[in-house]
């Protein structure tokens, strides 16, 4: 990944305005997040962003492009992430090792959030970030529950 040292504020805010994650943030709060240097990265296609087993506890918000999620040595993608999706949240929240790998499917721009960044943000912004992480996790859990229900019911029908 390549660090984006000077992503223009106007361009960053335009990207934030397209990402649902930032809908609850004021313009001033978005500007504050956008001015954190060294937090924006770009990738090419097929570039590793997160490696399974790593001990780094940061969270990423996908701002543009798409990312595949892999587990183990399998080359079958578990999920395709799109702008607005978060990844790395398990390690971010638990400080445990990475449980999957994330590889760009195309060129991407990501925003990295770590605990040091959160510590210097206001309590109000921290709470909004946490609320958005919770919202994303609940949405993902709801999706997985629906998939499990679908699979369990299709298995029951085929057993007869």
Secondary structure as GFF3:
##gff-version 3
##sequence-region A 1 160
A	DSSP	beta_strand	2	3	.	.	.	ID=ss1
A	DSSP	alpha_helix	9	18	.	.	.	ID=ss2
A	DSSP	three_ten_helix	20	22	.	.	.	ID=ss3
A	DSSP	alpha_helix	27	34	.	.	.	ID=ss4
A	DSSP	beta_strand	40	43	.	.	.	ID=ss5
A	DSSP	beta_strand	48	50	.	.	.	ID=ss6
A	DSSP	beta_strand	59	64	.	.	.	ID=ss7
A	DSSP	beta_strand	66	70	.	.	.	ID=ss8
A	DSSP	beta_strand	79	82	.	.	.	ID=ss9
A	DSSP	beta_strand	86	87	.	.	.	ID=ss10
A	DSSP	alpha_helix	89	94	.	.	.	ID=ss11
A	DSSP	beta_strand	101	104	.	.	.	ID=ss12
A	DSSP	beta_strand	108	113	.	.	.	ID=ss13
A	DSSP	alpha_helix	115	120	.	.	.	ID=ss14
A	DSSP	alpha_helix	123	158	.	.	.	ID=ss15
###
